[in-house]
Each structure stands twice: as C-alpha cells, then as structure tokens.
C-alpha cells in the first residue's frame, strides 16, 4: 500500500496521485507539485489515503509545499495573463493564415512555458507561428492539437437537459459511447436527438447503461408472444422498462384489446434480443454509422495520446535518473582522483590520438643494425618472420643462439691459424 493524495489542475480535469510526504494536507487545499510540465498549482480533491501499488504510476512525485498566499496571488496573475496570451496568439494565427481554431491558452505556474490548445481538421505546420510567439513571450511555447470533445470540455455549455455539460462539470475522462446504449434505453435513434453539443454521441448515455441492461434482461421484446396469468395469449405492443410494465395485444372474444401487465404476470421465453435498425431510413442509418465510426476514432485517438503521454513521462523519468546517477558517479570519482581516467574513458578519440602519437614516435626512432643476426638482417626487416606462436619464437631464438656460437668457433679457429703462421715465420727468421 502507498500513501497518496489526489490533485486536480483544472475544472473536471483528470485526477493525479502525489506523495504527501509529512505534510498535513486536507481536501480543498491548494498545493504546489512537480509534474512533467514543470511546477504546477493544483487543488486537492482527495485527502491522504492508502491505495494499492497497481493504481500508482511510478515514480510517484512528491508534494513540494502547501500553497501560500503568495502562491495564490501568482496563480491569479497567471489566470489574468491567459486572456492577453490568447489574443496575441489569435492575431499571429491570422497573420500566418493557418487553418486552425484556438481554444485555450495556459501558463504554467512558474511561467516556464505557455501552452496553446487548438483544433484543426488535419496536420498544421505551425513552426513559424511558434517562432513568432517565442519572440513575443520570451519563454518556451507549446501548441497542442485536441479533439472536438476536449474543445467543448474547455469551453463548457448547457446540454439539451438544461444542465451544465457533464464533461465540463464533473466528467474527468471521456468514456466510449455507442448506439447500443441508446437502444438499451429505448430512445429515439434520430442522430440529432442523441448527439451532444460537440456533435458526438452524448456522454450521459453511459450513465444508466448498466441498470437498463439489467432491467431489459427481464423483459420481452416488442412483437414477442406471451401468455398472461388468465391464460390469454398475445403479442407485446410496448414495454416500460423502469416500471417493468408491458402492454400486450390479446384477443377477447372476436375483438383485440391492449392490456397492461406486470412482467411477473407473464410467461415468455426470456431471451433478450437487441433492437435493430429496420425502422430507420437509409439517411438515418448512414448518420448513425458515421457517429459510431467517429466515436471509435475518438477512442483510438485518446488511447494513442495516453500512450504517448505515458511513454514521454517514462522517458523523462529515466533521463532524470540517469543524470542523477552520472552526477553521483562523477562526484565519487572526483573524491578518489579518477577524473582523468573517466575523461579518457568517455573520450575514445583522445586515446586514439595518443596511441597514434606513440606509434609515430616509435617509427621516428633510428634503427640499429644487428650484425649477429643471421644473413646480416637489420631491425625492422622481415617483421613477419618473427610473428607466430610462442613455440616458433623459442625455436627461432635457439636457432639464433646456435648461429652465434658457430660464428665464434669459426673466428677462434681463424685466429689460431694466424698465430701458428706467425710462429712459423718467426722460426724461419
């Protein structure tokens, strides 16, 4: 188990876990934490509690401090500067004639970065725009392309129910929504009635899906044959899912009547069949298919974005850990006097130059003659003959020694002949 607190950085934003350390943090307080974007100012939405290890993404970053009045003032100033940054960015977009819609501007707490969120139909080349913005704000600039759901989440609005949009009020993450959910709740499959402000299927269709699935399992479908408790047989005309009431067309005498029964008063084959699209026009079917396709694309895009974000965070954490280890190793080697060795270890080109210099010095040394070498060979000649195994070198050494000894014997014999010749000459004289 790990002790954590829950922090949120914007209204209805995603909740993140942080290490509270020894701070006494309560729900509703503001804290200063370190994130992948830098130092941030966040709201505590969940007090100190323990969660399992699998719910925490390591490494868990700690809380830097509880927000002070100066921090609250700094955050208020950043919120005021957002409007000016938004206006400047819009002017630059019109200047460069880019086909993009600016949605939101945001300052990080330490003013180390300015983020701009925009929507566009395709990819946008905004490199020149970033250069202009960096020249104006004198800080790091980041532009992020978001989807239509995220756009409405930033901007807010009122839904067809008359209440504030779910995504802007409490929904921290978007959930996949499909046409099947509208069928389960027996809603009209008219795309204009089940689509939200963003043009996608309404997120609230997910809210009651589970209870409707459970209730529908107990009910027959429209058109099924049933038997009533008074032994009448008929077909299902309509159903009331929440009240569990069913209207049945039965024959009473020579006439047909519609009577209402509770599901417990009927006998039928309890097999649930999902509603089909047979009562829809081709245009409505095509519109529903478009909505389903766009919903799948949005879900895939969100999964891909989350994957890229996780990979970026892991890479940043790994680089930070590597830098820390390198600093620690450098400090330890500095204490033991090994800086020079480490420098040469990481600069193989220097070692290579040193090796080449040694070879050049050896080649520049004058060669000495070895008269006692067989055949009168000099140093540096026939180097290939001296290479080989240790056994060959020993044999060559013995051969050279034998050559030396034989040469000395021959020289001594020559001296003896000359001495005898000289003695004979002296005797004759």
ZALORO-402833 format. One record per residue (C-alpha): x, y, z; residue in three letters; residue number from 0. Coordinates in steps of 0.02 Angstrom, whole numbers. Layout:
<sites>
> X,Y,Z,ALA,NUM
...
</sites>
This chain:
<sites>
> 0,0,0,UNK,0
> 58,176,-43,UNK,1
> 5,338,42,UNK,2
> -58,466,-85,UNK,3
> -166,620,-109,UNK,4
> -274,661,-262,UNK,5
> -241,825,-353,UNK,6
> -334,907,-498,UNK,7
> -266,1053,-601,UNK,8
> -423,1115,-691,UNK,9
> -611,1102,-675,UNK,10
> -668,924,-711,UNK,11
> -488,882,-757,UNK,12
> -401,717,-732,UNK,13
> -352,669,-555,UNK,14
> -170,629,-518,UNK,15
> -86,547,-368,UNK,16
> 57,629,-272,UNK,17
> 160,584,-119,UNK,18
> 104,693,30,UNK,19
> 268,662,124,UNK,20
> 247,729,303,UNK,21
> 126,871,259,UNK,22
> -44,876,343,UNK,23
> -148,903,186,UNK,24
> -336,914,188,UNK,25
> -464,905,48,UNK,26
> -497,1076,-30,UNK,27
> -322,1145,-1,UNK,28
> -205,1201,-141,UNK,29
> -32,1125,-158,UNK,30
> 124,1154,-263,UNK,31
> 183,996,-350,UNK,32
> 309,948,-483,UNK,33
> 239,873,-643,UNK,34
> 305,827,-815,UNK,35
> 263,1005,-872,UNK,36
> 354,1084,-725,UNK,37
> 297,1158,-560,UNK,38
> 106,1166,-552,UNK,39
> -29,1236,-437,UNK,40
> -166,1109,-401,UNK,41
> -322,1079,-296,UNK,42
> -329,932,-176,UNK,43
> -488,832,-213,UNK,44
> -443,683,-104,UNK,45
> -355,684,64,UNK,46
> -215,571,122,UNK,47
> -259,388,99,UNK,48
> -179,222,51,UNK,49
> -200,138,-117,UNK,50
> -131,-21,-194,UNK,51
> 31,-18,-293,UNK,52
> -52,-61,-459,UNK,53
> -153,101,-456,UNK,54
> 2,212,-447,UNK,55
> 114,255,-594,UNK,56
> 294,254,-535,UNK,57
> 391,358,-496,UNK,58
> 268,445,-379,UNK,59
> 313,630,-371,UNK,60
> 308,717,-200,UNK,61
> 215,874,-146,UNK,62
> 334,1022,-140,UNK,63
> 233,1125,-16,UNK,64
> 60,1180,34,UNK,65
> 11,1336,-65,UNK,66
> 48,1501,23,UNK,67
> -44,1668,-4,UNK,68
> 97,1717,-122,UNK,69
> 64,1560,-225,UNK,70
> -122,1601,-233,UNK,71
> -80,1776,-295,UNK,72
> 38,1706,-426,UNK,73
> -96,1588,-491,UNK,74
> -222,1732,-502,UNK,75
> -98,1833,-605,UNK,76
> -71,1686,-723,UNK,77
> -259,1673,-749,UNK,78
> -268,1857,-794,UNK,79
> -124,1842,-917,UNK,80
> -211,1700,-1009,UNK,81
> -331,1819,-1097,UNK,82
> -189,1927,-1164,UNK,83
> -92,1775,-1224,UNK,84
> -249,1707,-1309,UNK,85
> -275,1871,-1403,UNK,86
> -94,1881,-1461,UNK,87
> -95,1702,-1524,UNK,88
> -256,1732,-1622,UNK,89
> -175,1881,-1709,UNK,90
> -22,1778,-1755,UNK,91
> -133,1638,-1825,UNK,92
> -224,1763,-1937,UNK,93
> -57,1835,-1991,UNK,94
> 9,1665,-2047,UNK,95
> -162,1616,-2120,UNK,96
> -167,1448,-2032,UNK,97
> -324,1341,-2040,UNK,98
> -338,1311,-1853,UNK,99
> -455,1363,-1712,UNK,100
> -377,1422,-1550,UNK,101
> -469,1353,-1398,UNK,102
> -371,1394,-1241,UNK,103
> -209,1474,-1180,UNK,104
> -125,1422,-1018,UNK,105
> 28,1474,-916,UNK,106
> 123,1352,-806,UNK,107
> 136,1406,-625,UNK,108
> 320,1453,-637,UNK,109
> 294,1541,-806,UNK,110
> 419,1423,-882,UNK,111
> 302,1378,-1026,UNK,112
> 147,1443,-1117,UNK,113
> 29,1312,-1189,UNK,114
> -96,1343,-1328,UNK,115
> -234,1217,-1368,UNK,116
> -313,1216,-1542,UNK,117
> -423,1111,-1656,UNK,118
> -396,1078,-1841,UNK,119
> -457,958,-1975,UNK,120
> -283,894,-2015,UNK,121
> -100,921,-1977,UNK,122
> -41,1101,-1962,UNK,123
> 135,1166,-1996,UNK,124
> 149,1295,-1856,UNK,125
> 339,1310,-1845,UNK,126
> 341,1493,-1899,UNK,127
> 199,1529,-1778,UNK,128
> 299,1456,-1634,UNK,129
> 448,1566,-1679,UNK,130
> 341,1723,-1676,UNK,131
> 260,1676,-1511,UNK,132
> 429,1637,-1431,UNK,133
> 492,1809,-1486,UNK,134
> 342,1892,-1401,UNK,135
> 331,1793,-1238,UNK,136
> 519,1758,-1216,UNK,137
> 485,1584,-1148,UNK,138
> 450,1407,-1206,UNK,139
> 297,1385,-1318,UNK,140
> 196,1225,-1339,UNK,141
> 49,1200,-1458,UNK,142
> -67,1051,-1434,UNK,143
> -199,991,-1554,UNK,144
> -356,924,-1468,UNK,145
> -520,847,-1523,UNK,146
> -696,918,-1527,UNK,147
> -741,835,-1361,UNK,148
> -594,917,-1275,UNK,149
> -641,1084,-1353,UNK,150
> -815,1079,-1275,UNK,151
> -739,1021,-1110,UNK,152
> -632,1180,-1108,UNK,153
> -769,1298,-1164,UNK,154
> -919,1224,-1069,UNK,155
> -1103,1249,-1110,UNK,156
> -1279,1188,-1074,UNK,157
> -1348,1023,-1137,UNK,158
> -1523,978,-1200,UNK,159
> -1569,931,-1022,UNK,160
> -1545,1112,-968,UNK,161
> -1396,1075,-856,UNK,162
> -1210,1111,-873,UNK,163
> -1122,987,-986,UNK,164
> -1062,830,-897,UNK,165
> -886,843,-969,UNK,166
> -868,1021,-904,UNK,167
> -946,992,-732,UNK,168
> -887,826,-664,UNK,169
> -832,702,-800,UNK,170
> -643,690,-783,UNK,171
> -617,565,-925,UNK,172
> -715,527,-1082,UNK,173
> -792,355,-1093,UNK,174
> -834,260,-1254,UNK,175
> -1016,284,-1307,UNK,176
> -1107,180,-1438,UNK,177
> -1277,170,-1522,UNK,178
> -1312,12,-1423,UNK,179
> -1331,116,-1266,UNK,180
> -1471,218,-1346,UNK,181
> -1557,57,-1400,UNK,182
> -1547,-13,-1224,UNK,183
> -1636,140,-1155,UNK,184
> -1769,133,-1291,UNK,185
> -1725,307,-1353,UNK,186
> -1758,379,-1523,UNK,187
> -1618,335,-1642,UNK,188
> -1629,504,-1727,UNK,189
> -1447,565,-1731,UNK,190
> -1497,745,-1694,UNK,191
> -1581,691,-1531,UNK,192
> -1442,582,-1461,UNK,193
> -1294,693,-1510,UNK,194
> -1218,820,-1392,UNK,195
> -1154,996,-1419,UNK,196
> -990,926,-1487,UNK,197
> -1080,830,-1624,UNK,198
> -1037,661,-1547,UNK,199
> -1150,541,-1452,UNK,200
> -1199,611,-1283,UNK,201
> -1088,556,-1139,UNK,202
> -1240,538,-1025,UNK,203
> -1296,385,-1123,UNK,204
> -1165,291,-1024,UNK,205
> -1236,343,-855,UNK,206
> -1385,223,-847,UNK,207
> -1324,89,-966,UNK,208
> -1294,-42,-832,UNK,209
> -1464,-26,-747,UNK,210
> -1554,-30,-915,UNK,211
> -1460,-186,-966,UNK,212
> -1508,-271,-803,UNK,213
> -1693,-223,-821,UNK,214
> -1703,-268,-1005,UNK,215
> -1645,-445,-968,UNK,216
> -1809,-473,-876,UNK,217
> -1921,-404,-1014,UNK,218
> -1980,-475,-1181,UNK,219
> -1952,-381,-1342,UNK,220
> -2088,-294,-1441,UNK,221
> -2175,-422,-1551,UNK,222
> -2137,-573,-1440,UNK,223
> -2276,-696,-1397,UNK,224
> -2326,-704,-1213,UNK,225
> -2454,-793,-1105,UNK,226
> -2545,-696,-970,UNK,227
> -2595,-756,-798,UNK,228
> -2777,-776,-855,UNK,229
> -2723,-894,-996,UNK,230
> -2734,-766,-1134,UNK,231
> -2607,-764,-1273,UNK,232
> -2548,-611,-1365,UNK,233
> -2402,-510,-1431,UNK,234
> -2304,-373,-1345,UNK,235
> -2356,-200,-1401,UNK,236
> -2238,-93,-1294,UNK,237
> -2136,-101,-1134,UNK,238
> -2100,18,-991,UNK,239
> -1925,-27,-936,UNK,240
> -1916,69,-773,UNK,241
> -2089,16,-709,UNK,242
> -2072,-159,-780,UNK,243
> -2245,-146,-860,UNK,244
> -2290,-223,-1027,UNK,245
> -2435,-186,-1144,UNK,246
> -2499,-342,-1231,UNK,247
> -2619,-360,-1379,UNK,248
> -2739,-503,-1331,UNK,249
> -2897,-572,-1412,UNK,250
> -3052,-561,-1306,UNK,251
> -3193,-645,-1399,UNK,252
> -3191,-579,-1576,UNK,253
> -3101,-418,-1532,UNK,254
> -2921,-372,-1495,UNK,255
> -2880,-270,-1342,UNK,256
> -2723,-193,-1267,UNK,257
> -2700,-238,-1087,UNK,258
> -2558,-191,-968,UNK,259
> -2473,-322,-861,UNK,260
> -2326,-329,-743,UNK,261
> -2181,-433,-805,UNK,262
> -2207,-558,-663,UNK,263
> -2384,-594,-725,UNK,264
> -2325,-652,-896,UNK,265
> -2245,-809,-962,UNK,266
> -2125,-796,-1107,UNK,267
> -1959,-857,-1169,UNK,268
> -1833,-748,-1079,UNK,269
> -1710,-714,-1214,UNK,270
> -1655,-536,-1245,UNK,271
> -1632,-478,-1425,UNK,272
> -1559,-308,-1460,UNK,273
> -1663,-189,-1563,UNK,274
> -1619,-174,-1746,UNK,275
> -1618,-30,-1868,UNK,276
> -1759,-94,-1977,UNK,277
> -1869,56,-1938,UNK,278
> -1737,184,-1990,UNK,279
> -1722,271,-2156,UNK,280
> -1561,249,-2258,UNK,281
> -1508,427,-2214,UNK,282
> -1529,396,-2027,UNK,283
> -1436,231,-2038,UNK,284
> -1291,317,-2128,UNK,285
> -1288,454,-1996,UNK,286
> -1286,325,-1855,UNK,287
> -1144,232,-1938,UNK,288
> -1048,396,-1954,UNK,289
> -1072,431,-1769,UNK,290
> -1014,257,-1721,UNK,291
> -861,273,-1833,UNK,292
> -815,443,-1762,UNK,293
> -838,378,-1586,UNK,294
> -717,236,-1620,UNK,295
> -591,356,-1697,UNK,296
> -602,470,-1545,UNK,297
> -575,323,-1428,UNK,298
> -423,265,-1527,UNK,299
> -352,441,-1531,UNK,300
> -371,458,-1342,UNK,301
> -287,290,-1314,UNK,302
> -143,339,-1427,UNK,303
> -125,508,-1340,UNK,304
> -122,424,-1169,UNK,305
> 9,301,-1230,UNK,306
> 119,440,-1298,UNK,307
> 100,537,-1136,UNK,308
> 148,385,-1031,UNK,309
> 299,350,-1141,UNK,310
> 353,532,-1128,UNK,311
> 340,530,-939,UNK,312
> 437,366,-926,UNK,313
> 573,433,-1040,UNK,314
> 587,595,-941,UNK,315
> 598,498,-777,UNK,316
> 731,382,-849,UNK,317
> 835,528,-913,UNK,318
> 821,617,-747,UNK,319
> 876,461,-654,UNK,320
> 1021,435,-774,UNK,321
> 1080,614,-749,UNK,322
> 1072,593,-561,UNK,323
> 1174,432,-568,UNK,324
> 1302,515,-681,UNK,325
> 1320,661,-561,UNK,326
> 1342,542,-415,UNK,327
> 1475,441,-506,UNK,328
> 1567,599,-555,UNK,329
> 1567,659,-375,UNK,330
> 1634,493,-312,UNK,331
> 1771,486,-443,UNK,332
> 1819,666,-404,UNK,333
> 1850,616,-224,UNK,334
> 1960,469,-273,UNK,335
> 2061,566,-402,UNK,336
> 1997,473,-553,UNK,337
> 1935,619,-658,UNK,338
> 2071,595,-787,UNK,339
> 2030,412,-813,UNK,340
> 1844,449,-831,UNK,341
> 1883,588,-956,UNK,342
> 1984,469,-1064,UNK,343
> 1852,333,-1045,UNK,344
> 1718,445,-1120,UNK,345
> 1837,522,-1249,UNK,346
> 1899,373,-1351,UNK,347
> 1957,492,-1488,UNK,348
> 2087,565,-1368,UNK,349
> 2152,391,-1326,UNK,350
> 2160,351,-1511,UNK,351
> 2263,508,-1545,UNK,352
> 2379,463,-1401,UNK,353
> 2403,289,-1472,UNK,354
> 2440,359,-1645,UNK,355
> 2568,479,-1569,UNK,356
> 2657,334,-1484,UNK,357
> 2664,238,-1648,UNK,358
> 2734,391,-1737,UNK,359
> 2868,412,-1603,UNK,360
> 2919,231,-1620,UNK,361
> 2931,246,-1809,UNK,362
> 3040,402,-1792,UNK,363
> 3170,313,-1684,UNK,364
> 3333,270,-1776,UNK,365
> 3354,87,-1823,UNK,366
> 3507,-5,-1752,UNK,367
> 3598,-140,-1851,UNK,368
> 3615,-313,-1777,UNK,369
> 3772,-392,-1851,UNK,370
> 3748,-551,-1753,UNK,371
> 3579,-584,-1838,UNK,372
> 3589,-720,-1972,UNK,373
> 3611,-655,-2152,UNK,374
> 3656,-485,-2082,UNK,375
> 3474,-426,-2063,UNK,376
> 3434,-262,-1978,UNK,377
> 3298,-216,-1854,UNK,378
> 3130,-181,-1937,UNK,379
> 3163,-304,-2081,UNK,380
> 3057,-460,-2103,UNK,381
> 2947,-423,-1953,UNK,382
> 2826,-553,-2017,UNK,383
> 2955,-690,-1988,UNK,384
> 2962,-651,-1802,UNK,385
> 2772,-667,-1781,UNK,386
> 2685,-828,-1734,UNK,387
> 2659,-937,-1586,UNK,388
> 2769,-942,-1432,UNK,389
> 2840,-1106,-1488,UNK,390
> 2900,-1034,-1653,UNK,391
> 2980,-887,-1563,UNK,392
> 3076,-1005,-1447,UNK,393
> 3136,-1108,-1593,UNK,394
> 3195,-953,-1685,UNK,395
> 3286,-895,-1527,UNK,396
> 3378,-1062,-1512,UNK,397
> 3425,-1054,-1695,UNK,398
> 3498,-880,-1673,UNK,399
> 3598,-936,-1520,UNK,400
> 3670,-1082,-1617,UNK,401
> 3719,-964,-1758,UNK,402
> 3810,-853,-1636,UNK,403
> 3910,-996,-1560,UNK,404
> 3962,-1066,-1729,UNK,405
> 4019,-895,-1783,UNK,406
> 4127,-877,-1628,UNK,407
> 4207,-1051,-1656,UNK,408
> 4249,-1008,-1834,UNK,409
> 4326,-844,-1781,UNK,410
> 4432,-928,-1647,UNK,411
> 4495,-1059,-1772,UNK,412
> 4547,-919,-1889,UNK,413
> 4645,-834,-1750,UNK,414
> 4733,-999,-1708,UNK,415
> 4790,-1024,-1890,UNK,416
> 4858,-847,-1895,UNK,417
> 4954,-873,-1732,UNK,418
> 5032,-1033,-1797,UNK,419
> 5079,-948,-1960,UNK,420
> 5161,-806,-1865,UNK,421
> 5261,-927,-1755,UNK,422
> 5324,-1018,-1909,UNK,423
> 5381,-855,-1988,UNK,424
> 5474,-809,-1831,UNK,425
> 5563,-979,-1826,UNK,426
> 5622,-961,-2007,UNK,427
> 5692,-791,-1970,UNK,428
</sites>
